[in-house]
Amino acid sequence: MTKLDENQRLNITISGFILKRLTYWAKCHGKPPTTFAGQLISQQVEANRELIDAQIAELARLEGISKSELERRWETETKGN
């Protein structure tokens, strides 16, 4: 999976309309849009940490496996991509 002590690159697709708005918003903060987008995503993941953990636990429960088993499976699947 990912190395937790290194920054990772993520390719995303957004509409031209959203990119234009993101660019303006980033300029208001004196940052490039890619930097600002990364900060926005990071903030949302942190803000939703408990929800994400609950969703992982629920999916694992529905599959009849432990949360750590589900996470290990996902990590294995991600290594192939």
C-alpha positions in Angstrom: 0.0 0.0 0.0 1.3 3.5 0.7 4.2 4.5 2.8 2.8 6.5 5.7 5.9 8.6 6.1 6.0 9.9 2.5 3.7 12.2 0.5 1.8 10.3 -2.1 0.6 11.5 -5.6 -3.1 11.0 -6.5 -4.5 11.5 -9.9 -8.0 12.9 -9.8 -10.5 14.1 -12.4 -12.7 17.1 -11.9 -14.8 19.2 -14.2 -13.4 22.4 -15.9 -16.0 24.4 -13.9 -14.7 23.0 -10.6 -11.1 23.5 -11.6 -11.7 27.1 -12.4 -13.4 27.7 -9.0 -10.7 25.8 -7.2 -8.0 27.8 -8.9 -9.7 31.1 -7.8 -10.2 29.8 -4.3 -6.5 28.7 -4.1 -5.4 32.1 -5.4 -7.3 33.8 -2.7 -5.1 31.8 -0.3 -1.9 32.4 -2.2 -1.5 28.8 -3.1 -1.4 26.7 -6.3 -4.6 24.8 -6.9 -3.0 21.4 -6.6 -1.6 22.3 -3.2 -4.8 23.7 -2.0 -6.8 20.7 -3.3 -4.5 18.4 -1.4 -5.0 20.3 1.8 -8.8 20.3 1.3 -8.8 16.5 0.8 -6.6 15.9 3.8 -8.8 18.1 6.0 -11.9 16.2 5.0 -10.3 12.8 5.6 -9.2 13.9 9.1 -12.6 15.4 9.8 -14.3 12.2 8.9 -11.9 9.8 10.6 -14.6 8.3 13.0 -17.1 7.9 10.2 -14.5 6.2 8.0 -13.6 3.8 10.8 -17.2 3.0 11.5 -17.8 2.3 7.8 -14.8 0.0 7.6 -16.0 -1.9 10.7 -19.6 -2.2 9.3 -18.3 -3.6 6.0 -16.1 -6.1 7.8 -19.0 -7.1 10.0 -21.2 -7.6 6.9 -18.5 -9.8 5.4 -18.0 -11.8 8.6 -14.4 -10.8 9.0 -12.4 -8.6 11.3 -11.6 -5.0 10.5 -7.9 -5.8 10.3 -8.6 -8.7 7.9 -10.6 -6.3 5.6 -7.8 -3.7 5.7 -5.2 -6.3 4.9 -7.2 -7.5 1.9 -7.6 -3.9 0.7 -3.8 -3.3 1.1 -3.1 -6.4 -1.0 -5.5 -5.3 -3.7 -4.0 -1.9 -3.8 -0.5 -3.2 -4.3 -1.5 -4.6 -7.7 -2.6 -1.1 -8.9 
